[in-house]
Amino acid sequence: MTDSDDATPEDTDRWMAEVRQMRADKDEFFTDHPQSPIQPEHRDEFEGLNYFEPDPDFRVPARVRVYGNPDPIELDVTAGSPIRYLRSLIFEFELRGERIQMAGYRQESDDDRTIFIPFRDKTTGQQTYHRGRYMEMEPDEDLVNGDVVTLDFNLAYNPFCAYAETFACPLPPEENWLEVVVPAGEKKPPEAIVDD
């Protein structure tokens, strides 16, 4: 992936259109799909999720540091026993003038390439869900030390437990508590659709 500073206006327009389409698809899933986290009795009130406007400034190049033998770590969850993950890599990037490191995890028992990035930032509990948000990425091939990938905070999303307490969701560990404001991605869910 390339540094977003090199993006042309056409690239940015295409990216914004893709983000808006993903959001429309997600709203449709939440409205109609049997696996929607919105409880059936609240779906009539659902008019779409709340988002910050897409902002390319929150689409940042990050250098990767990979752990050859990743340490297992237990992430606390909203309900039930902790879940074991492998702390498989560190992302190093700059955001809003701050140099930041953030960990990416893989499930210990999972063979797929998905990297799970739970985080909190200075919007957490105010504009965004009080337990933090998630990002994911699925690289086409194994990452190695020094690779540069794009972290797109515009794709940050709420865990399902933001909509119903019946879900058990991993909580972001302290190493992924960012000391910056990240007004990108999903905001707090609309109150009318939350099942307490």
C-alpha positions as a printed Julia matrix, in Angstrom:
196×3 Matrix{Float64}:
   0.0     0.0    0.0
   1.21    3.49  -0.66
   1.53    6.62   1.4
  -1.71    8.62   1.21
   0.38   11.79   0.67
   0.98   10.51  -2.89
  -2.74   10.19  -3.63
  -4.16   12.21  -6.5
  -7.54   13.99  -6.2
  -9.01   11.18  -8.31
  -7.6     8.59  -5.9
  -9.1    10.47  -2.96
 -12.5    10.73  -4.67
 -12.44    6.99  -5.43
 -11.47    6.17  -1.85
 -14.24    8.38  -0.42
 -16.78    6.72  -2.71
 -15.61    3.3   -1.52
 -15.93    4.32   2.14
 -19.44    5.66   1.58
 -20.44    2.47  -0.24
 -19.08    0.29   2.58
 -21.12    2.32   5.05
 -24.27    1.95   2.96
 -23.69   -1.81   2.73
 -23.23   -2.03   6.49
 -26.44   -0.08   7.13
 -28.26   -2.52   4.87
 -26.77   -5.48   6.75
 -27.8    -3.98  10.11
 -31.32   -3.34   8.8
 -32.14   -6.67   7.21
 -29.67   -9.44   7.96
 -30.55  -12.21  10.47
 -27.08  -11.8   12.03
 -27.49   -8.06  12.6
 -26.48   -7.13  16.18
 -29.53   -4.85  16.39
 -32.29   -6.64  18.23
 -35.41   -7.22  16.07
 -37.58   -4.96  18.28
 -35.25   -2.0   17.54
 -34.85   -2.4   13.79
 -37.86   -0.28  12.88
 -36.13    2.7   14.54
 -32.83    2.11  12.74
 -32.04    4.8   10.17
 -28.34    4.16   9.73
 -25.19    4.26  11.84
 -23.51    7.49  12.91
 -20.16    8.27  11.29
 -17.57   10.99  11.13
 -17.15   12.37   7.62
 -14.46   10.48   5.66
 -11.14   12.27   6.14
  -7.97   11.22   4.3
  -5.86   12.72   7.12
  -6.83    9.68   9.19
  -5.57    7.29   6.55
  -1.93    6.96   7.55
   1.13    5.02   6.43
   2.45    2.77   9.2
   5.75    0.91   9.35
   5.46   -2.66  10.58
   7.61   -4.42  13.17
   6.88   -8.15  13.14
   7.41  -10.6   15.99
   8.79  -13.93  14.76
   7.61  -15.72  17.91
   4.72  -13.57  19.08
   3.86  -13.45  22.75
   0.42  -14.69  23.75
  -1.7   -12.09  25.48
  -5.12  -12.36  27.09
  -7.56   -9.62  26.19
 -10.32   -8.97  28.69
 -13.82   -9.13  27.27
 -17.07   -7.4   28.14
 -18.51  -10.66  29.47
 -16.96  -14.04  30.18
 -13.38  -15.29  30.15
 -10.48  -13.46  28.49
  -9.59  -14.43  24.91
  -6.03  -15.41  24.01
  -4.43  -13.61  21.1
  -0.92  -13.46  19.7
   0.69  -10.02  19.83
   2.08  -10.46  16.34
   3.19   -7.0   15.24
   3.56   -3.32  16.03
   2.47   -0.46  13.79
   4.59    2.71  14.01
   3.07    5.86  12.52
   2.46    9.55  13.0
  -0.99   10.97  13.62
  -1.9    14.56  14.44
   1.76   15.36  15.05
   2.26   12.49  17.51
   4.49    9.46  16.97
   2.43    6.4   17.88
   2.94    2.68  18.33
  -0.03    0.35  18.28
  -0.16   -3.45  18.46
  -1.91   -5.8   16.06
  -3.12   -9.22  17.19
  -4.06  -12.57  15.7
  -6.21  -15.15  17.43
  -4.02  -17.92  18.75
  -6.16  -20.67  17.26
  -6.78  -18.9   13.93
  -4.83  -19.63  10.75
  -6.16  -16.74   8.68
  -4.22  -13.54   8.01
  -6.63  -11.16   9.73
  -4.92   -8.67  12.03
  -7.13   -7.38  14.82
  -6.5    -3.82  16.04
  -8.65   -2.82  19.03
  -8.04    0.72  20.26
  -9.27    3.64  22.34
  -8.58    7.31  21.68
  -9.57   10.68  23.12
 -13.06   10.42  21.57
 -13.79    7.19  23.5
 -16.71    7.63  25.86
 -17.6    11.0   24.37
 -18.2    10.91  20.62
 -17.46    7.2   20.26
 -18.38    3.96  22.03
 -17.14    3.96  25.63
 -15.37    0.61  25.42
 -13.33    1.42  22.32
 -13.41    0.56  18.64
 -11.86   -1.96  16.28
 -10.01   -2.03  12.99
  -8.98   -5.07  10.99
  -6.69   -5.69   8.08
  -6.05   -8.77   5.99
  -2.73   -8.43   4.13
  -2.4   -10.25   0.82
   0.84  -11.84   2.01
   2.82  -12.19   5.23
   4.19   -8.9    6.49
   7.89   -8.5    7.26
   9.87   -5.95   9.25
   9.93   -2.58   7.52
   6.83   -3.1    5.38
   4.63   -0.02   5.13
   0.85   -0.48   5.21
  -2.03    1.97   5.35
  -4.03    2.2    8.56
  -7.41    3.74   7.75
  -9.12    4.99  10.89
 -12.11    5.93   8.73
 -12.87    2.19   8.82
 -12.88    2.02  12.63
 -16.04    0.33  13.81
 -17.95   -0.47  16.98
 -17.97   -4.01  18.4
 -21.32   -5.78  18.44
 -21.59   -5.3   22.22
 -22.18   -1.59  21.49
 -25.64   -2.66  20.3
 -26.53   -5.45  22.73
 -24.95   -6.59  26.0
 -25.48  -10.24  25.01
 -22.28  -10.09  22.92
 -18.85  -10.66  24.47
 -16.28   -8.3   22.94
 -12.51   -8.0   23.53
 -11.46   -4.75  25.19
  -8.53   -2.72  23.84
  -5.44   -3.25  26.02
  -3.66   -0.22  27.46
  -0.89   -0.35  24.86
  -3.54    0.6   22.28
  -4.98    3.55  24.21
  -4.07    6.47  21.97
  -3.41    9.89  23.48
  -4.84   11.69  20.43
  -8.31   12.58  19.2
  -9.33   10.35  16.26
 -12.59   11.77  14.83
 -12.85    9.12  12.12
 -14.94    6.01  11.55
 -18.03    5.08  13.54
 -19.45    7.28  16.27
 -21.57    6.11  19.18
 -24.51    4.01  18.02
 -27.91    5.73  17.89
 -29.55    5.33  21.31
 -32.81    4.12  19.82
 -31.19    0.87  18.62
 -29.13   -0.02  21.71
 -30.44   -2.9   23.8
 -29.45   -2.38  27.43
